[in-house]
Amino acid sequence: MAPPPSIVVSPFVSLIVRILTFVCLLISLIVLTTATGTASNSDYGDIKIKFKDFRAFRYLCAATVIGLVYTLLQTVLTIIHVSTGNRFGGDGLVYIDFYGDKVVSYIVATGAAASFGMTQDLKNMVDIEGLGISHFIRTTDAAASLCLLGFLFVAISSIFSSFALPKRS
C-alpha cells in the first residue's frame, strides 16, 4: 500500500500568513497601549485609567508582545526560505516551528480571552456609560479582537508547520 500523499504548503503562503499575524498583533498592541479613559465619579472626581491598571489588559499586552517577537523571528526565517529555497537550519528546526506555533497560539488566545473576560466583567459590575469609560472599553475590546484574529493566523501557521513534520509509518 502506498503512503498517503504529503501536503506541502508553499513558503510564500506561509509568509503571507505570518505577515498577517504580525500586522494583527502589531495593531492590537498599538490600540491597547493607547487605550486611556477618564472615569468621572462624584465621590472621587476624575480618575485617569490606562490599560496597565488592569491585570488582564497587561496580560494581553504581554501575550501580544510575545506573539510579535516570535512571529517576527518566524517571518524572517520564512523570508530566507522563500528567497533561497532552503529552510534555515535544515529540517532540524521543523519541530521548533511546529511547537513554537502551538505555544504562541495558546498564549495569544489566552491573552485575548482574558481581555474579553475583563471587559465583560467591567460592563457587568459598573455603569460604564455613567463613568464615561465606554470608549476605553470599546478600545480594549478592539485590541482583544485583533489579538484573536492574530491567534487565528498563528493557528493556521501551526497547521502549515505540521505538514512539514517528518512522516512516520
Secondary structure, 3 states (H helix, E strand, C coil): CCCCCCCCCCHHHHHHHHHHHHHHHHHHHHHHHCCEEEEEECCCEEEEEEHHHCHHHHHHHHHHHHHHHHHHHHHHHHHHHHHHCCCCCHHHHHHHHHHHHHHHHHHHHHHHHHHHHHHHHHHHHCCHHHHCCHHHHHHHHHHHHHHHHHHHHHHHHHHHHHHCCCCCC
